[in-house]
Amino acid sequence: MTIETLLLFAGALLVLFLTPGPGIAAMIARTLDTGPWHAAMYGAGILLGDMFWFTLAVTGLSAVAEQLGPFWLAAKLVGASYLGWMAYKAFWSAWTGARPKPVFKVGSKRGWIATFLAGIAMPLSNPKPIVFYLTLVPAFVPIEAITPWSFAAMLLIMVAMAVPTAAFYIAAAHRARAWLSTPTVRRGADILTGCVMTAIALLLLLR
C-alpha cells in the first residue's frame, strides 16, 4: 500500500470525523452536562467501538475479495443507498429542525467507566458503522493491498484523525455553549453532513 493511498484514507476519515453525527452530538451534550473529561471518555469509547467494526470490515472484505466479482456492483449499490439514506436524514433534520433523542438525560452523573462503556455501546449496539466502513474502505483503499502492517497504519490513522477532531468539538462546546445550541449552527452542521454523505455515495458508485 502506497503513502498516497494512506493519505487519501486519512483525508477521507478527517472529513467524516469532522462531519457532525450522533457521536459528536452525544459528546457535545456530555460536555455541556458534565464537562470535557467525561465527553473525552465517551469519545474514547466510540473510537474503540468504531475500530472493532472497522476491523471486521477489513478482515471480512479481505477474505471475500476474490469472490466478490459480479456481486461487487450490488454491494456498491447497497452501500451507496445507505449513505444516501444518511444524507436524506441529515437534510430532513436541517429542514425540520428535528433533533435525535439524547444519549444521556440532562443532569446524568454517570461515572467515568459508565461513560466509557456507553461510548462503546453506541457503535457496538448499532450495525450501521460496519456498513459505513464496508463502503468507505473499498472506495479509498485497494482491498488486496491491505497487509498486517498497512492495517496497523490505518488503525493509527483512525486514532490520529479521531482524537483532534473530537477534541475540537469538545473544546468548542466547553467554550461556546450558547453558540453551538443555536438553530442556525445546527442546521448548517446537518447540511454539511448531508453533502458529505452524498459525495461519498457518488464516489462509491463512480469508482
Wavefront OBJ file of the C-alpha trace (Angstrom):
o trace
v 0.000 0.000 0.000
v 1.406 3.399 -1.014
v 1.781 6.508 1.102
v -0.609 8.286 -1.249
v -3.321 5.704 -0.535
v -2.884 6.069 3.213
v -3.019 9.858 2.908
v -6.221 9.585 0.864
v -7.697 7.315 3.538
v -6.625 9.787 6.230
v -8.236 12.665 4.357
v -11.491 10.747 3.966
v -11.572 9.908 7.674
v -10.802 13.500 8.640
v -13.744 14.779 6.620
v -16.014 12.074 8.039
v -14.943 12.646 11.640
v -15.345 16.411 11.278
v -18.856 15.950 9.886
v -21.293 16.135 12.809
v -23.249 12.988 13.624
v -24.830 11.194 16.605
v -21.456 10.564 18.260
v -20.421 14.210 18.003
v -23.829 15.321 19.263
v -23.528 12.987 22.262
v -20.024 14.236 23.096
v -21.200 17.838 22.913
v -24.176 17.046 25.133
v -21.901 15.275 27.614
v -19.575 18.287 27.624
v -22.423 20.668 28.358
v -23.777 18.434 31.106
v -20.741 17.141 32.988
v -17.650 18.708 31.438
v -14.985 17.944 28.819
v -13.276 14.993 30.511
v -16.435 12.900 30.632
v -17.016 13.782 26.983
v -13.467 12.648 26.175
v -14.113 9.305 27.883
v -17.297 8.900 25.862
v -15.408 9.722 22.666
v -12.721 7.152 23.501
v -15.442 4.524 23.837
v -16.912 5.456 20.460
v -13.479 5.200 18.832
v -12.899 1.732 20.300
v -16.276 0.570 19.012
v -15.566 2.028 15.571
v -12.197 0.283 15.460
v -13.943 -3.010 16.215
v -16.343 -2.575 13.261
v -13.502 -1.348 11.049
v -11.511 -4.482 11.861
v -14.466 -6.700 10.981
v -14.983 -4.808 7.734
v -11.336 -5.075 6.655
v -10.910 -8.741 7.576
v -14.242 -9.670 6.018
v -13.552 -7.832 2.782
v -10.072 -9.323 2.550
v -11.479 -12.827 2.994
v -14.047 -12.494 0.199
v -12.242 -10.070 -2.119
v -11.596 -12.694 -4.801
v -15.183 -13.931 -4.690
v -16.880 -10.509 -4.856
v -16.680 -10.330 -8.655
v -20.205 -9.980 -10.063
v -21.630 -9.196 -6.633
v -19.482 -6.101 -6.182
v -21.924 -3.847 -8.069
v -24.744 -4.963 -5.787
v -22.571 -4.308 -2.734
v -21.771 -0.826 -4.035
v -25.446 -0.097 -4.638
v -26.361 -1.195 -1.121
v -23.607 0.921 0.398
v -24.457 3.962 -1.701
v -28.148 3.580 -0.827
v -27.323 3.523 2.874
v -25.148 6.616 2.577
v -27.929 8.273 0.597
v -30.353 7.480 3.412
v -27.978 9.080 5.927
v -27.781 12.166 3.693
v -31.577 12.322 3.464
v -31.941 12.162 7.250
v -29.394 14.955 7.675
v -31.134 17.180 5.123
v -34.507 16.396 6.703
v -33.154 17.365 10.108
v -31.875 20.645 8.653
v -35.283 21.321 7.085
v -37.476 20.406 10.060
v -35.157 21.093 12.986
v -35.795 17.608 14.394
v -33.127 16.523 16.883
v -32.100 12.958 17.804
v -33.007 11.528 21.183
v -30.230 12.389 23.661
v -27.914 9.585 24.794
v -27.750 10.944 28.332
v -30.556 12.535 30.312
v -29.939 16.091 31.418
v -28.243 16.057 34.790
v -26.969 12.492 34.401
v -23.964 11.937 36.662
v -22.623 8.643 35.339
v -19.080 7.804 36.352
v -16.014 7.504 34.166
v -16.371 3.783 33.480
v -20.092 4.039 32.785
v -19.464 6.914 30.374
v -16.728 4.962 28.566
v -18.925 1.866 28.272
v -21.799 3.984 26.987
v -19.461 5.285 24.274
v -18.522 1.738 23.246
v -22.171 0.732 23.240
v -23.136 3.402 20.723
v -21.401 1.793 17.702
v -21.456 -1.792 19.020
v -25.208 -1.772 19.574
v -25.778 -0.452 16.070
v -24.669 -2.410 12.958
v -24.699 0.726 10.816
v -20.980 1.518 11.354
v -19.889 -1.743 9.723
v -21.984 -0.885 6.653
v -20.320 2.505 6.632
v -16.816 1.044 6.767
v -17.705 -1.605 4.198
v -18.361 1.263 1.786
v -15.526 3.551 2.894
v -12.636 1.090 2.792
v -13.080 -0.215 -0.787
v -13.752 3.309 -2.053
v -10.335 4.561 -0.944
v -8.132 1.509 -0.354
v -7.429 -1.494 -2.621
v -8.540 -4.498 -0.583
v -5.754 -6.703 -1.934
v -3.179 -4.162 -0.751
v -4.148 -4.412 2.921
v -1.407 -6.186 4.888
v -0.977 -6.503 8.663
v 1.376 -3.515 8.586
v -0.931 -1.346 6.475
v -3.892 -2.381 8.639
v -1.987 -1.260 11.742
v -1.165 2.008 9.976
v -4.848 2.509 9.168
v -5.803 1.982 12.822
v -3.195 4.569 13.852
v -4.617 6.931 11.243
v -8.079 6.446 12.747
v -6.732 7.464 16.161
v -4.779 10.380 14.680
v -7.889 11.689 12.920
v -10.411 10.986 15.685
v -8.572 12.469 18.672
v -8.030 16.035 17.373
v -11.485 16.275 15.795
v -13.170 15.085 18.996
v -11.007 17.492 20.993
v -12.076 20.317 18.673
v -15.778 19.690 19.264
v -15.388 19.157 22.996
v -13.343 22.345 23.382
v -15.807 24.285 21.233
v -18.738 23.014 23.283
v -16.952 23.888 26.516
v -16.178 27.434 25.373
v -19.212 28.261 23.254
v -22.251 26.516 24.693
v -24.816 29.053 23.553
v -23.389 29.303 20.016
v -23.424 25.546 19.429
v -27.039 25.296 20.525
v -28.340 27.869 18.047
v -30.653 26.546 15.281
v -28.520 28.174 12.575
v -25.367 26.328 13.599
v -27.211 23.020 13.944
v -28.861 23.471 10.548
v -25.516 24.220 8.937
v -23.976 21.109 10.514
v -26.838 18.968 9.188
v -26.440 20.385 5.679
v -22.691 19.721 5.779
v -23.335 16.143 6.913
v -25.816 15.565 4.102
v -23.417 16.943 1.487
v -20.527 14.771 2.693
v -22.662 11.605 2.751
v -23.944 12.364 -0.760
v -20.426 12.960 -2.077
v -19.127 9.669 -0.651
v -22.105 7.763 -2.073
v -21.418 9.215 -5.540
v -17.703 8.455 -5.230
v -18.511 4.853 -4.320
v -20.753 4.464 -7.376
v -18.290 6.069 -9.791
v -15.122 4.227 -8.710
l 1 2 3 4 5 6 7 8 9 10 11 12 13 14 15 16 17 18 19 20 21 22 23 24 25 26 27 28 29 30 31 32 33 34 35 36 37 38 39 40 41 42 43 44 45 46 47 48 49 50 51 52 53 54 55 56 57 58 59 60 61 62 63 64 65 66 67 68 69 70 71 72 73 74 75 76 77 78 79 80 81 82 83 84 85 86 87 88 89 90 91 92 93 94 95 96 97 98 99 100 101 102 103 104 105 106 107 108 109 110 111 112 113 114 115 116 117 118 119 120 121 122 123 124 125 126 127 128 129 130 131 132 133 134 135 136 137 138 139 140 141 142 143 144 145 146 147 148 149 150 151 152 153 154 155 156 157 158 159 160 161 162 163 164 165 166 167 168 169 170 171 172 173 174 175 176 177 178 179 180 181 182 183 184 185 186 187 188 189 190 191 192 193 194 195 196 197 198 199 200 201 202 203 204 205 206 207
